[in-house]
Structure formats: structure tokens, C-alpha cells
Amino acid sequence: MPNVTVTTAQHFIPEIWAQTAMQQLRNNIVLARLVTRDTDIAAFQQGDVLHIPFPGAMTANNKTAGSTVTLQAPSDSEVQVTLNKHKEVSFLVEDPVRAMQNQDVIERYTREAAVALAEAIETDLFALYTGLTHSVGTSGTDLSAATIRSARKTLNDAKVPQANRHLVVSTKDEIALLGDSNLGSYFAFNRVGIPDGALGQLYGFTIWTSQLVPVVAGSPNSTKNLAFTPEFAILAMRALPEPPPNSGARSAVVRDPESGIVLRATMAYNASYLGVQVTLDVLYGVAELRDACGVVVLS
């Protein structure tokens, strides 16, 4: 049987790395799947500004028999999202064909690269908590059912839609909720309709856990859990351009329909290190959309 060489395999390597990394990345994100997403496979550059239209509020008017309808011209606005986040993870593969044939090697490289990219995206989204107006709970006090009810009331009072509400909590607060004698059995036996990876549903929230929930050091430390609907924030992702023709580099761009993440994988021979250099990178921007749709849940 003819041997597979780097030359014959080179057309497939970027696609393999990109697809494998995307699967791992999808498994390591929480917040990025829950906020509003805006993606495009067309190529953009770091620093580009996206102008995303946002409809204004409308009112319900009385209609009497024989009269015309009342036309409205709501004050539409836009949200500007700057693509100022270009994150990359690069590594060297001295024998790419052997790595392709050994799935454990591919898994090992891409798992670590994807986790690093996922943490970067999640951290930037969590940082948007600083712009939110509303908060409930007490720093230094573990999350309780009463605090979750307060978050629900805050959203209700702001006329935020009841559907698609989420609460992302820290690992310590997950344990606190599971240790609550009034809630432990509820989480254990009420699993119908719970999405994969979620802790459960409580007071209208689907509850998720993340190790990246911000904690501000102090006396006491302040944990910034988030209660929100997707309109709280937007994650805008765009594809990066392909390498220049005849540069010797090959790339593949993939978009995950579930999370909206757009990932580029680039492979090129590095003569200085006598190996194939692989880079996985993403281009994105984050911004707050509706202040009323997010609440900081302190603990």
C-alpha cells in the first residue's frame, strides 16, 4: 500500500484540526451558548466595527370601527460591537501525518487549545457584569433560593420575558444549592426537559455552572453570578481571512451552528523549527444589549 505523505495529506489537515477543536470548544463553553449571537463566515479584520440594528419600543393603540390604524415610527437604535478580540493558540507538530493517524494525539492537542479559547471567550462575556445596573444577594453569603427569587422579581419588575431565562452560578454556589435540604431532592428528581449540562430549573431559571464566574477579592470575596435572558449581551464572531496565495500556508474556517462560534485553523511549515505549525484562532467582540435583561447575583 502506498505510504501517506505530508504532501498527499496536507489538503485535509486544517479541516481535521478545525473540526476536532470545534467539538472540544463547544463542550467547554456555557455563557457563549446562552447570550445573543451574531456570526458571519465572511472574512473580517481585527478592529472592524459591526453596526447591529436594535428595534425601538412600540405601543398598542386603540382601534375603533371605521378608523385607520396608527402607524408607528419607533426610534430604532444600533449596538456597535468592535471585533477587538483576536485570540490564538499555536503549537508545533513535527510529524502531522502520525498525529492524524493517532487520534489520541490529535485529541490531546486540540483539547488544550480549545479549552484555552473557550475560557478567553467566556471570560470576556462574564466581564460584562460590570455594566449591569441591577444586583441582588449579599457578597460572602452562599447563594440561596431566596436570592434566586429576588433575581426573578427583578426581571419580572423590568417586564423581561418569562421564557429563556438562565442563571449561571459558581462552583461553590452550585454546591450550596445542592446542599440545601429543600432543593437537593428537587434537583435530583426533576430532570425532565433539563438541557444537557444544566444543573436544573428553579423559579423559571435554567441553572448552569461555570468555573469562570468572576470573583472579586475582598473582605469578603464577592462572587458575581449572572441571571439573564439572551438579550442581556451579544457575542459577535467573524471569520478571519485565508492566508495569502502561494504562501505555503493552508487554513480552514468552520462555524458551529449550535454555539455560533467561528474558528480558523491554519497550518504551515516552520523552517526554523523543522515542523508544521498549527494555529487555532477566533475573532470576536462582546457588548451589553439590554441592561434590564441581566442581574448580578452576588454571593
Buried (B, 14 or more C-beta within 10 A) or exposed (E): EEEEEEEEBBEEBBBBBBBBBBBBBBEBBBBBBBBBBBBEEEEBEBEBEBEBEEEEEEEEEEEEEEEEEEEEEEEEEEBEBBBBBEBBBEBEBEEBBEBBEEEEBBEEBBBBBBBBBBBBBBEBBBEBBEEBEBBBBBBEEBBBBEBBBBBBEBBEEBEBEEEEBBBBBBEBBBBBBEEBEEBEEBBEEEEEEBEEEBBBBBBBBBBBBBEBBBBEEEEEEBBBBBBBBBBBBBBBBBBBEBBEEEEEBBBBBBBBEEBBBBBBBBBBBBEEEEBBBBBBBBBBBBBBBBBBBBBBBBB
